[in-house]
């Protein structure tokens, strides 16, 4: 999960809680908590290159990982 540090549309606490619930169910979020993009607002992929590249690199890295979880219902 990627989170904008300066988010004003979504309550970031719900992201944190979502990751806590997933972890308790045995399906933790990647990295155990949201990846916070410093200085970013709601539309992270429309941000400045430096912020957008952090998000895009995390997305590419996520999709490049093999799916090792046999319990992943979305694989």
SULMOPE-V122127 format. One record per residue. PSI is psi as a letter, one per 40 degrees, with the letter a starting at -180 (none if undefined). OMEGA is omega in radians with two decimals (none if undefined). Layout:
BEGIN
psi:PSI omega:OMEGA
psi:PSI omega:OMEGA
END
This chain:
BEGIN
psi:h omega:3.13
psi:h omega:-3.02
psi:h omega:3.07
psi:h omega:-3.11
psi:d omega:-3.08
psi:f omega:-3.12
psi:h omega:3.09
psi:e omega:-3.11
psi:d omega:-3.11
psi:i omega:3.08
psi:h omega:-3.10
psi:d omega:3.12
psi:d omega:3.10
psi:d omega:3.04
psi:d omega:-3.13
psi:d omega:-3.13
psi:d omega:3.10
psi:d omega:3.14
psi:d omega:3.08
psi:d omega:-3.13
psi:d omega:3.11
psi:d omega:-3.14
psi:d omega:3.13
psi:d omega:3.13
psi:e omega:3.13
psi:e omega:3.14
psi:g omega:-3.05
psi:i omega:3.01
psi:i omega:3.09
psi:h omega:-3.13
psi:e omega:3.10
psi:e omega:-3.14
psi:i omega:3.14
psi:i omega:2.99
psi:h omega:-3.08
psi:h omega:3.08
psi:h omega:-3.08
psi:h omega:3.08
psi:e omega:-3.07
psi:i omega:3.03
psi:a omega:-2.97
psi:d omega:-3.08
psi:g omega:-3.04
psi:d omega:-3.10
psi:e omega:3.03
psi:e omega:-3.12
psi:a omega:3.07
psi:i omega:-3.07
psi:d omega:-3.08
psi:d omega:3.14
psi:d omega:-3.13
psi:d omega:-3.11
psi:d omega:3.07
psi:d omega:-3.14
psi:d omega:-3.12
psi:d omega:3.09
psi:d omega:3.11
psi:d omega:3.13
psi:d omega:3.14
psi:d omega:3.12
psi:d omega:3.13
psi:d omega:-3.10
psi:d omega:3.10
psi:e omega:-3.14
psi:h omega:3.05
psi:i omega:3.11
psi:h omega:-3.09
psi:e omega:-3.09
psi:h omega:3.11
psi:e omega:-3.14
psi:e omega:-3.12
psi:h omega:-3.08
psi:e omega:-3.07
psi:e omega:-3.11
psi:none omega:none
END
